Amino acid sequence: MADHLESVKALARNYRSWAKSNSDEKPDVARRQTGHAEALEKVVAEVEDARYRLRPLSTEYGDISDLPPEVVAELNLARVDELEQQLRDIVAAGDGKDVGLDPIIIELWRRHKISQPRRFIMNKLYRMAQKGLIESVEGRKGVYVVPKRSAWASTSPFDSDLDDDVPF
């Protein structure tokens, strides 16, 4: 399946090229074309950021977003519970801000038309926090945030067995 974002990137490059060719003869057109290119590049950055934040997770292997599709296709991945993915997407939409239980319940209905008892959602969020899919905000009940990107990238099961005395 083609990535539509590549079309937007190509259009931004075209606008930049057109602006460059019009810079001498039509500076007002060149400024407008440069503005279009910048706007498209901002859209690309925003979509790429959203794709990263809202990517599906594997609970067994940690963050596998850096793997190419052909490697992911070879893995035997257990599917993340659909409700867990929806809840994680809602918490991730908070952009690093704390997201409380009430907004989560409201967004679960607005986005997915899912209505579950409050206790059920609380238990699901608690289990997700235990798995590391989301984090519970310390000192606040029913408030969650998606773990920071650096925390996922910095942990490796191989870090603890490295020997500093090895010369290579």
N, C-alpha and C positions, 0 to 999 in steps of 0.2 A: 504494500500500500504506500502510495506516495505521501510524503510529508508536505502538507500545504504551506508550512512555514518557509520552506525553501523558495516557494513562489513569491512570498512577501519579501524575502531577503533579496531575490533577484530584482524585484521591482524597485527596492530601495537603491540597489547598485545602479540600475538604469536611471533613476532620478538624479543620482550623484553625477553620472556621466553626462546627462543632458544639461545639468546645471553648469558643469565645467565647460561644455561646448557653447553655452549661451552667456557665459560670464562677461565677455567683452562687448558683444552686440546688444544683448538684452539683459542687463543686470537685474531688473525687477523680476523677470521670468526666472532667472537663475536663483534668486533669493527664494522665490516661491517653491521652486523645485527642490532646493536644499531643505526647506522646511518640511516638504512632503517626505523626503528621504529620512530626515531626523525623526519624524513622527512614526514612520514605518519601522525604523530601527528600535524605537522605544516599545512599540507593540511586540516586536520579536523578543526583546529582552524580557518583557512582562510575561509573555506566553512561555518562554523557556523557564523562567523562574517558577511559574505556576505548575508546569509539567514536573519540575524537580520536586516541588513541595507536595504535590498531589499524586506522585507516582505510586503504583501498587507496591506493597511490601511483602517480603517473604519473612515469616517469623523464625524460620530455622537458620538462615544464613546471614542475617543482618542486612546491611545495605548492599544490594547487588546492582544498583543503578549504573555503575561504571562499566559493567560487563557488556560486551557487544551482543546483539540479538542472537547470533549463531551459538554463542556460549550458553546463553539463557535457555535456548531451545534444547540443549543437551542435558539440562538439569532436570531432576525429578522433583519439582517444586510442589509443595502442598499449597493449595489455594487458600488465601486468607479469607476468613469468614466475610461475606458481603457486608453485613452490618458493621463489622469492625472497620472495613475499608471506608464505609460511608461516614462513620463516626470520626475516623482519623482525618478524612478530608475536611470535615467541619471544623475540627480543632486546628488543622493546618491552615485553614482560611483565616484564622486569627492573626496570621503573620507574626508569630512570636509573642503575641499578647495572651494573657490569661483568658481562658474561655470557660465560663461557668456552666453548670448543669442546665439551667433554664434556657439560655441561648442555644445550647446543643439540642435540647428537646424541640425547641421552636424550629431550628434549621433542619432537623431531621424530618419534620413534617413538611416544611416548605420545599425542600429539595427533593425528597423521596416519597412523600406522602406515607410515612411510616409513623404509626402511633404505638408506643409500647409503654407499659407502666413505668413510673419514675424509678422504682426499685430495680427493675430489670435493666434499665439504662445505667443506673449507678453501678450495678454489679458488673456489667459488661465493660464499662470504663475502668473500673478497678482492675479487672483481669487484663485489660489492654495495658494498663500501667505496669502490672507485674511482668508482662512480656517485653516491655520496653518500647511498645509502639507509640505510646504517649507518656508524658510525665505528669504526675500529680504535683501541684504547686504546694510547696512546703508551708505548713501553717494555715492552709485554707482548704476547707472541705468542699468537694465537688467542683474543683477548679483545675483545669488541665492545660497543658501546652505541649506542642510537638518538640521532641528533643532537638537540640541544636545540631546543625550539620557537622560541626567539628567533632562533636562527641562520637558520632557514628564513624567518621573517617579516621579517628585517631586510635580506635580500639582494634586490635587484631589478636586472634588466638595464638599467634606466633611471637608476639612481643615479649612474653614472659620467659621464653627459653633462649633468648639471645645472650651470648657470652661476650662481654667486653674485652676479654683477653685474646680473642681470635684476631689475628693480624689482617685478615682479608674481609 
